Amino acid sequence: MQDRPAALNGYVSRLATSLALATRDTPAPPRTTLEAAVLLADLSGFTALTERFSREGNCDGLVEILNRTFGVLIDRILEHGGDVLKFA
C-alpha cells in the first residue's frame, strides 16, 4: 500500500491502516468488528539448537534454519491475506 505511513509498519496491520486512512476525515470513524487470528509459534529445542550452533561457530546455519522455518509460515500467512507484525 503506497500511502501507508512508515511509522505504522510493524505495529498495525495493512487492513487497520487502510480503514484508518479511508476514514481519516471522519470525526469519529465507524466501529468495525473483524474476524482475526493470532499465531504464536515456538521452536521446540531452540535453546539447545542455538547453543550447539554457537559452539560450532555456525551462526549462518542457525539463520538458515530460522529463515526456512519461518519463511514457510510467512508465505502461508501472506497467501491468505494476513500480516506479520513482529517477531519476538
C-alpha positions in Angstrom: 0.0 0.0 0.0 1.7 3.2 -1.2 0.2 5.7 1.2 0.7 3.6 4.4 2.6 5.7 6.9 6.0 4.1 7.6 5.6 4.8 11.3 2.8 2.2 11.4 4.8 -0.6 9.8 5.2 -3.4 12.3 2.5 -2.1 14.7 -0.7 -2.0 12.7 -2.0 -4.4 10.0 -2.5 -3.3 6.5 -6.2 -3.7 6.9 -6.3 -1.5 10.0 -4.2 1.1 8.3 -6.4 1.1 5.2 -9.5 1.6 7.3 -8.0 4.4 9.3 -6.8 6.2 6.1 -10.1 5.7 4.4 -11.9 7.4 7.3 -9.3 9.9 8.4 -11.5 12.9 7.5 -14.4 11.5 9.6 -14.6 12.9 13.1 -15.5 9.6 14.6 -14.7 6.6 12.3 -17.4 3.9 12.5 -16.6 0.9 14.6 -16.0 -2.3 12.8 -15.8 -5.9 14.0 -13.4 -8.1 12.1 -12.6 -11.8 12.4 -8.9 -12.2 13.2 -6.4 -14.8 14.3 -3.1 -14.6 16.1 -0.3 -17.1 15.6 2.2 -17.7 18.3 5.0 -20.1 17.2 7.7 -21.6 19.3 10.6 -23.8 18.1 10.9 -26.8 20.4 14.6 -27.2 21.5 15.6 -23.7 20.3 17.9 -23.0 23.2 19.8 -26.2 22.7 19.9 -25.6 19.0 21.4 -22.1 19.5 23.9 -23.4 22.0 25.1 -26.1 19.5 25.4 -23.7 16.6 27.2 -21.3 18.9 29.8 -23.9 20.0 30.3 -24.9 16.4 30.7 -21.2 15.3 28.0 -21.8 12.7 25.6 -18.9 13.2 24.8 -18.9 9.5 23.4 -22.4 9.9 21.1 -21.2 12.6 19.9 -18.3 10.5 19.3 -20.7 7.6 17.1 -22.9 9.7 15.1 -19.9 11.1 14.6 -18.4 7.6 13.5 -21.7 6.2 11.1 -22.5 9.1 9.6 -19.0 9.4 9.6 -18.4 5.7 7.1 -21.2 5.2 4.8 -19.7 7.9 5.1 -16.2 6.5 4.4 -17.4 3.0 1.2 -19.1 4.1 0.1 -16.1 6.2 0.6 -13.7 3.2 -1.1 -16.1 0.8 -4.3 -15.8 3.0 -4.1 -12.0 3.1 -2.6 -11.9 6.6 0.1 -9.7 8.0 3.2 -10.4 10.1 3.6 -7.6 12.5 6.6 -8.7 14.5 8.9 -11.4 15.8 9.9 -11.5 19.4 
